[in-house]
Amino acid sequence: MSLRGFVVAGGQSSRMGRDKSLLPYRESTLLEHAIAKLRGVTPDVRILCGPARRYEDFGVPVVEDAICGVGPVGGLYSALLSASADRRDRILWLAVDVPLIPPSLLRRLVDGLDDTEVAMARTTDGLEPVCAAFRTEPTLEAVRSSLLAGRLKLTAALEGLDLLALDAEPALFANINLPSEYEHLAKA
């Protein structure tokens, strides 16, 4: 098994009003925190930086969007292209703005790929595509087909793939999108 981890940090942080990847969290930033979590599962980590090259000072390679303006499905496509080009058969991705995800859940997602094509966390709110693991080749083909068909919702791009949903607590997926959410996280 060859695994590559990706920190999903390509969003515009428009609701936050500033780049949330660079917000202080514990003794580092949200971006550094996510990199460290992924490194706990694989030493091969990249940052999905979006359409503009940034974050090059964080000690890991950055991957720009291969297709711009298509949201998270474009980020997934870029990650899959990167992994496929380097013959990585699995990827793990974690959004930069969900710092409460435990490493044990990340490992469970990767282990789930032994029996399926996609492993994704699920809470009582539904699937959580901000934290998932994918087999590279079948997912790349599905995402490519979805993009060509104009289906840009991430979960729609994964339709037809064998998906394992792993139950997780909703509190782990507290997204940090607004200043008030960030303030609440800092106090916790």
WORA-V244545 format. One record per residue. N is the residue number from 1. SS is DSSP state (H for helix, E for strand, C for the rest). NEAR is the number of other ideal C-beta (glycine too) atoms within 12 Angstrom. D_LAST is the distance of its C-alpha to the last C-alpha in whole Angstrom. Layout:
# WORA-V244545
n,ss,near,d_last
N,SS,NEAR,D_LAST
N,SS,NEAR,D_LAST
This chain:
# WORA-V244545
n,ss,near,d_last
1,C,19,37
2,C,20,36
3,E,33,32
4,E,38,31
5,E,42,27
6,E,48,26
7,E,48,23
8,E,45,23
9,C,45,23
10,C,43,26
11,C,32,24
12,C,22,25
13,C,27,22
14,C,11,24
15,C,17,21
16,C,25,19
17,C,14,22
18,C,18,21
19,C,25,21
20,H,35,18
21,H,38,19
22,H,24,19
23,C,31,15
24,E,20,14
25,E,27,11
26,C,17,11
27,C,8,14
28,E,20,16
29,E,29,16
30,H,42,15
31,H,41,19
32,H,29,19
33,H,34,16
34,H,46,18
35,H,37,21
36,H,29,20
37,H,37,19
38,H,41,22
39,H,25,24
40,C,22,23
41,C,35,25
42,C,31,28
43,C,16,29
44,C,26,30
45,E,39,28
46,E,42,28
47,E,41,26
48,E,48,28
49,E,35,28
50,E,32,29
51,C,22,33
52,C,17,33
53,C,16,32
54,C,24,29
55,C,32,27
56,H,16,30
57,H,16,28
58,H,28,26
59,C,18,28
60,C,28,29
61,E,24,31
62,E,30,30
63,E,38,32
64,E,27,33
65,C,33,34
66,C,28,37
67,C,26,37
68,C,19,36
69,C,16,34
70,C,28,34
71,C,30,30
72,H,34,28
73,H,39,31
74,H,32,33
75,H,44,30
76,H,48,31
77,H,41,34
78,H,37,34
79,H,49,32
80,H,43,35
81,H,31,37
82,H,32,36
83,H,37,36
84,H,27,39
85,H,16,41
86,C,20,40
87,C,15,41
88,C,31,37
89,C,26,37
90,E,39,34
91,E,50,30
92,E,50,27
93,E,52,25
94,E,49,21
95,E,42,20
96,C,44,18
97,C,37,15
98,C,38,14
99,C,39,12
100,C,32,11
101,C,42,14
102,C,22,16
103,H,25,19
104,H,18,21
105,H,34,20
106,H,40,22
107,H,24,25
108,H,27,25
109,H,44,26
110,H,38,28
111,H,21,30
112,H,30,31
113,C,35,33
114,C,17,35
115,C,15,36
116,C,25,36
117,C,31,35
118,E,42,32
119,E,39,29
120,E,40,26
121,E,39,23
122,E,29,23
123,E,24,21
124,C,15,22
125,C,18,22
126,E,16,24
127,E,27,25
128,E,34,22
129,E,36,24
130,E,42,21
131,E,46,21
132,E,50,25
133,E,48,28
134,E,45,31
135,E,37,35
136,H,37,36
137,H,21,40
138,H,26,40
139,H,41,36
140,H,34,38
141,H,23,41
142,H,32,39
143,H,45,37
144,H,26,40
145,H,21,42
146,H,31,39
147,H,32,39
148,H,16,43
149,C,17,43
150,C,13,41
151,C,21,38
152,C,22,35
153,C,21,32
154,H,35,30
155,H,28,31
156,H,23,34
157,H,37,35
158,C,37,34
159,C,21,37
160,C,19,39
161,C,31,37
162,C,21,37
163,E,31,33
164,E,27,31
165,E,26,28
166,E,31,25
167,E,21,23
168,C,30,20
169,C,19,17
170,H,18,16
171,H,19,12
172,H,29,13
173,H,32,14
174,C,25,12
175,C,32,14
176,C,37,13
177,C,26,16
178,C,20,16
179,H,17,14
180,H,16,13
181,H,24,11
182,H,30,10
183,H,14,9
184,H,16,6
185,H,27,5
186,H,16,6
187,H,8,4
188,C,14,0
